[in-house]
Amino acid sequence: MVPTYVRPTPVFARGEGCYLFDVENRRYLDFTAGIAVNALGHCDPQMSRIMYEQSQTLVHASNLYYNQWTGALSQLLVEKTREAGGMKDVSRVFVCNSGSEANEAAIKFARKYGRSIDPSGNKYELVSFQGSFHGRTMGSLSATPNPKYQKPFSPMLPGFRYATYNDISSINELVTESTCGVIIEPIQGEGGVNVATPEFLLALRKRCTEVGALLIYDEIQCGLGRTGQFWAHASLPREAHPDVLTTAKALGNGYPIGATLVTEEVSSRIVTGDHGTTFGGNPLAARLAHYIVGRLADSELQSSVLEKEARFRKHFSQLQERFPDVITEVRGKGLILGLQLSGDPTPVITAARERGLLIITCGTNTLRFVPPLIISEAEIDEGMRILGEAMQVVFKEKPGQIEGTDGQQEMR
C-alpha cells in the first residue's frame, strides 16, 4: 500500500450498527462513522439485502445507456430536497463516485457557466474559504487553501481566490465580475466544525447574484440529515439558497457515490460531452443511494438527531466543568460537533481507542464527533463515559464529585 495514511494498530474485520470489531474480535464504539459516512451504521441489514439482490441483476452497463436507478435516484434527491425546504430551484442531478468528484463537477459547471455568459473567458475565477476542505483532486484541492495539502502538488490550478470564513466585509472585494463561482461549506468539517452564520451566507448569496456567479454549497459532510435537517442550509431563508449543491459520504453509507445537484439555469448551460463518468450512477450504487436517501429524509430520524445533539452537549458541559483549562469551546449542530481543546488531542484519541472508543480530530486541536445518526442515547452515554476516562488519564483530573448522566453524584 502507498503510505498515504498513518494508521493505528487495530485491523477492523466487521461492523454492526454503531460498533466495529477488529480481527481479535475486540469491540469499538464508533463515533466517527467512517468520517461521517455510515449515517445508518455499519452493515445495515436492508442495505446488505439490496446489494445482494442488485448484484444478481445488474451492476454496471455504462452511461451510454439508461438504467432503472440513476434517474430514480436523481428524481428522489430533487423531490426530497424540495420537501425539506432546501435549494429552492433544484432541478437536476449529476451522479458520480465521490465527494471530490462532486466538487470537481461543480467547479467545471461554474467555469462553463462563466464562459456561457461571458464568452471572452474573463469570468473564470472561483472563491473558496480558509479552513475549507473540498477534496484531493486538482480542482477540489485548488479550492482547499491548506498549505499542508497544496504545497506538495503546487502549482494549483489558476483562478482560485481565498476568503475569510464569516467575514462579510471581505465579500465585495473578492467576489467580482470575474468570479464564476463561490464554493463554501455551511459547516466546515475538516476545518474544525465551524458554522457559517446566516448573515454571512445571505450576504454571499446577494453578492453572487449581483455579479452573476454561482453559489455552491458543499454539504458532503454536513448534509443528508446530519444537522437534524435533510440539508444544513434548509433552515436559511430561500434568498440564501445555492445554485449548486454537492453531496457524497452518507449518500452511499459506505458504498462509493457522490452527486451534484443544480438548478435548471445551471443545467441548461451543460451540453453533451461537457462532463462524464465511467462508474457514476451505476445501478448498484444508485439503487443503494435511493434506499439511503429515503431513510435519511425521514422526519423522525432528523428529530432524533437534535435530541441526540442535546445529550452530547449535556455531556460536553460536564466535561467542561471537569476540565475547564482543556475544553475551550463546543461547536456544531446536530451530530456534527466539535470539542475545541487547548492542546494536542492525540493522547486523548489514543487513550479512548485503547478503551474501545473511536474519535477523530479536525481543524486545530479539535475533537470531532460525527457518529452514525442511528446511535442510541445509551451508546452516547457509553462513549462519553469512555471519553471522560481517557481525558482523566491524559489530563490528571483531581478527584472530586462529578455529576453523572443520571443526575446523581459520583466519585471520579
N, C-alpha and C positions, 0 to 999 in steps of 0.2 A: 504493500500500500504506500502511495505517496504520502509523506508525513505532513499533511495539511492540518492535522489536529493534534493537540496534546491531550491524550485520553487517560483517565484514571483506570485503575485495575479491573473493576467489575466487567465481566463479559455477559451481556444480557442474552438470555435464551428464549424467554417467553414473557407475555404480559397478559394481564386480566384486569379490566376496569381501570382503577387508579394505581395499580401496582405493577412493578416489573420484578422478574425473578432472574437471578444470574445462573451460571452453569452449575454452581454449587447449591442451587435452589434457595438461596437467601433472598428474602423479600425486601423490596424497597418501595416506599410510598413516593409516588412521582408527582412533585409539584411543578414539573417542567412541561409535561405533556408533549415531549419531543420538540420543545421550543414553540409552544402554543399551537401545535399541530393536532394532537389527539384530543380534540374537544369532546368527543364521545367516549373517550377512554381507549384502552388497548383491547384489540380483538373483539370489537362489538359483534355480538352473535349474528345480527341481521346483515351487517356488512360482510361477514365471512360467508354467509349463505349466498348473498348476491355475487360475490367474487367467484364462488364455485359455479353457480348457475351460468353466469355470463361467460366464464372461461370455457364452458362446454358449448356455447352458442356462437359467439364471435368476439374476438379480442381486438383485431386490427384489420382494417381494409383500406386505409389511406384516405386522405381528404380529397381525393379525386372523385369520390362518390359520397352520397348521403348515407347516413346510418340512422337508426331509430333514436339514438340517445343524445347526440350532440345538440340537435335542435331542441329536444325536450328539456335538456339542462339549461340552455340559453333562455328559453321561454320561462322556465321556473324562476331563474335568477331575476329576470326582469319583473315578473309578477310579484315575487316576494319582496323585492326592493320597493316597488310601488306601494304594496300593502303596508310596509313598515314605515312609510313616510320618508324614505331616503331617495336621493338623486332624482329630483322631480322630473327630469326629461329623459330618463334612461330609456333606451330603445333597443340596442343590440349588444351582442357579446362576442368577443374573440376568445376561444378556449385554447389554452396552451398547456405547458407541463410544470411550471414552477412560478414562484413569485418574481424571480429575476426576469423570466421571460414575459410575465405580465407587465412589468415595468418597462422592459425593453420595447414591447409593443406600444405602450403609452407614449414613450419618448418618440418613437417613429411616427406615430399618429400625430403628435404635436408638430413635429417637423413638417410632415406632409400638409397639415392644416395651415401652418405658417406660409408655406410656399404657395398653397392654393389661393390665399387671399392677398399675397404679395409675391408675384412671380419673379421679382427681382432677386429673390433669395436672401434678402437682408433680414427677414423675420425668422430667425433660426435659434435665438438664444433660449436657454432653459434656466430657470431659477429653482434651486433647492436650498435646504437649510442646514445650518450647523447642527450636529447631533443626529442627523438623519442616517438611516441605513436603507438603501433601496436594492441592493443586490451586488453580485460579483462579476456579472458580465460587463463588458467595457462601457456600454451605455449607462447601465444602472450604477456601475462603480463610479463613473464620472459624475453622477448625481449624489454621490456619497462622500462629502468632504471630510474624510478622516485620513490623515497622512499615513496612519498605520496600514490602511488598506490600499491607498492610492500610490504611495511612493514606489513600491517595487515594480509597478506596471506603468509608470508615467512615461510619456506624457498622456494625459487624459484626452478624451475627445474634446474638440474645441467648442466653445459656445456656452459653457456652463458658468453660472454665477451663483455665489453662495450668500445667503442672507442669514440674519439672526432670528431664531425662533421666537415668536411672540413679540417682536419689535415692530410695532405698527409704523413708527416714524421712518423706517428704512424702506418701506414698500415702494413708494413712488420713485425713489432713486434707482432701485434695482429692477423693478418690473416696468419696462419701457415699450415703446413702439417696436423695438427689435425683439421683444420676447414672444415666443410662440407657445410656451407652456411653463407652468409653475407646478412642481410636484412637492407634496407635503404629506406627512403622516399626521392625522388628527391627534393621535397619541404616539409619540416616539417610543418604540420598543427597545431596540438595541441601544439607543441613545440615553436611556435612563428612566423610562416611563415618564416622559414629560408630556403634559397635556396642553394642547393648544387652546387658548381662550376663545370663546365665541366671538368676541370683539375683533380679535386678530383674523380669524377666518372670514368674518364678514368683510373686513377691510381688504383682505386679499382677493375675495371674490369680486368686490366692487372694482378694484384696480384691474383685474384680469379682463373684466367686461369692458372697461374704458379703453384698453389698448388692444383688444381683440386677441387675448391669449387664452389658451385652455387651462382650466384649473383641474389638476389631477390629485385625487386623494388616494394615497397608498394605505389601504386598510388590510394589508396582508396579515399583519399580526393582531390588529385591534378590532377587526371586523368579524362578521358571522357570529354574533351573539356574545362575544367576549365581554362587552361592556354592559350587558343586560339589555341591549337593543340589537336588532339584526345588523345594522351598521353603526359605527361610532358616531357618524355625523348626523344620524337621523333625528337627534334632539335639536339640531340647529334649525333656524328659520330657512324656508325654501330659498331665500335670497343668497344663502351661503353654500348651496349645494354645488357639487363639482360637475364638470363636463365629462370627466373620465374617472373611473373607479377601478382600482386593481385589487385582486384577491388571490389567495392561494392557501397555504398552510392548512387550516381547518377544513377547507373545501374538499379535501380528499381524506381527511382523518388518518393520514399516513401514506395514502397512495398518491403518487405524484400527479398533480394537476394544478393549473392556475387559470385565471380568467381576467379579461379586461372588458369592463362594461363602459359603453359610450352612448352619447346622445345621437339622435338622427343627424344633427348638424355635423357631428364628427364623422359618423359612418358614411355620410354622403360624399365625403372627400376621399374615401378609401376605395380603390378600384382593384379589379382582379390583377393579381401579380404583385401588389404592393407589399404584401407580407404573407407568411405561410408557416407551416409547422408539419413535420412528418407524423409525430405521435399525438399532438394535441387534439383532444376531443375524441380519442379512440373510444369505441363502445364500452369497454370495461371501465375506464376512468370516468367517462361521462355518466354511466349508469350509477356507479358508486356515488359520485358527487350529487346526482339527482336525489338519491335517498338521503344523503347527509344534509343537503340544503333544507329538505323538508323537515328534518329533525331539528336543525339549528334555528329554523324560523318559528318554532313553537313558542307561543307566548308564555306558557307555564315554565318552560326551561329558562327563558330570559328573566322572568320574575325571580326564579330561584337563584339566578346568578347574583342579583342585587342583594338577596338575603344572605348569600354566602360571603359577599363582599363585606357586609356588616359584621359577620362573625370573624372574618380575618382582621378587620380593623379593631375589633374588641381585643383580640389577642395582641395586635401591634401596640395598642395603648398600654397594655400590661407589660409588654417587653420594654417599652419606652420608659416606663416607671422604674423597671429593674435596672436598665442600662441607659440612663439619661445622657451620659457622656459619649455613648456609642451610636445610638439611633438619633439622627437629627431631623428626619422628615419622612412622612409617608405620602406617596403619590399614586395616582392612577384612578381607575374606575372599573367597577365590575370585578372580573377576575384577570385583569392585567394590572398588577400592583407592584410598587417599588418601595423598598425599605432602604433609605439612604443611611449609610454608616459613615463614621468619621475616619475610618481606616480601611485597610485591605480586608475584604470579606473572605478571601481564600481559606484561611484557617477555619472559619465557620462552616463553609461549604464542605470541607474535608471532614470535620467533626460530625456534621449532620449525616453525611453519606455513610460514615462508619457506624452510625446508629440507625441506618435504614431509611433516610430521607434524602431525596434528590431535589436540590435547588440550584439555581444558576444566577449569574450576575448580568449586569448591563451597565452602560454609562461608566461613571467613575465611582467605584466603591458602593454600588447599589445592588442589593439582593432583589431578584426578580421573581414574582410569584405568578405563574400562568398555568395553573393546574387544569385537568380536564373539567369541563363545565358540569359534568355529572357527579363531581365529588360530593360526598356526604358531609354533614356537619360533624359527624363522629370522626371522619378522616381528616377534616380540617383540624379538629382538636388534637388528634393524634400527632399530626405533623407539626403543629405549633408547640406541642409538649416537647417533641424531639428537638426542635429548633431552640427552645429555651434551654434545654440541657446542653446543647452544643455551644451556645453563647456563654453559658455559665462556665464551661470548661475553658473556653478561649479567653474570656474577659475576667475570670476570677471574681464573680459577684460575691459580695459579702453575704453571709447567711442572714436571713430575716424573714418576716412574714410577707408572703405574696398572695394576692387574691387569685384563687383558681377560677376556671371557667364556669364552675357551678356556683360561684359567689362565696364559697367557703374559704377560710383562711388555711393555708398550708405552709409547711416549712420547706425551704429550699436549702 
